Amino acid sequence: SAAAATVVESTSSLFRTATSFARGAGGTKRIAMTAIAFLAALSLLAFAALYVFHPGFRRTVRFWRGMGPVAAEYKWMKFRALKLDGIDANGDEFKSRTRDFHLRAAPR
């Protein structure tokens, strides 16, 4: 219990020091940037821990590292054809573009 109290006291002391330092020459902006950096580091640490200790998560990351670019390219091709170029989804031009994409992206 004494060790826990020491940890709590040192943590709160560290927080007070960090916030008083942050309010010095930048105020709220510095606190916000510190919080964002802390959350980014914490997220990276959580991702790394999951990747190392959870085989299912590691397998998922490996899958999407390979398939993510293909899926993104397909979504972009479809968006460009339907929204930007105004091609009919049931038309021959869209089917031709889809066929060309599948020939280019399919595993050999």
Residue pairs with C-beta under 8 A, 6 or more apart in sequence:
18 34
19 31
22 30
22 31
22 34
23 30
23 31
24 30
26 33
50 57
51 57
51 58
51 61
52 58
70 105
73 101
73 105
74 101
74 105
77 97
77 98
77 101
78 98
81 87
81 93
81 94
81 97
82 89
82 94
87 93
87 94
87 97
88 94
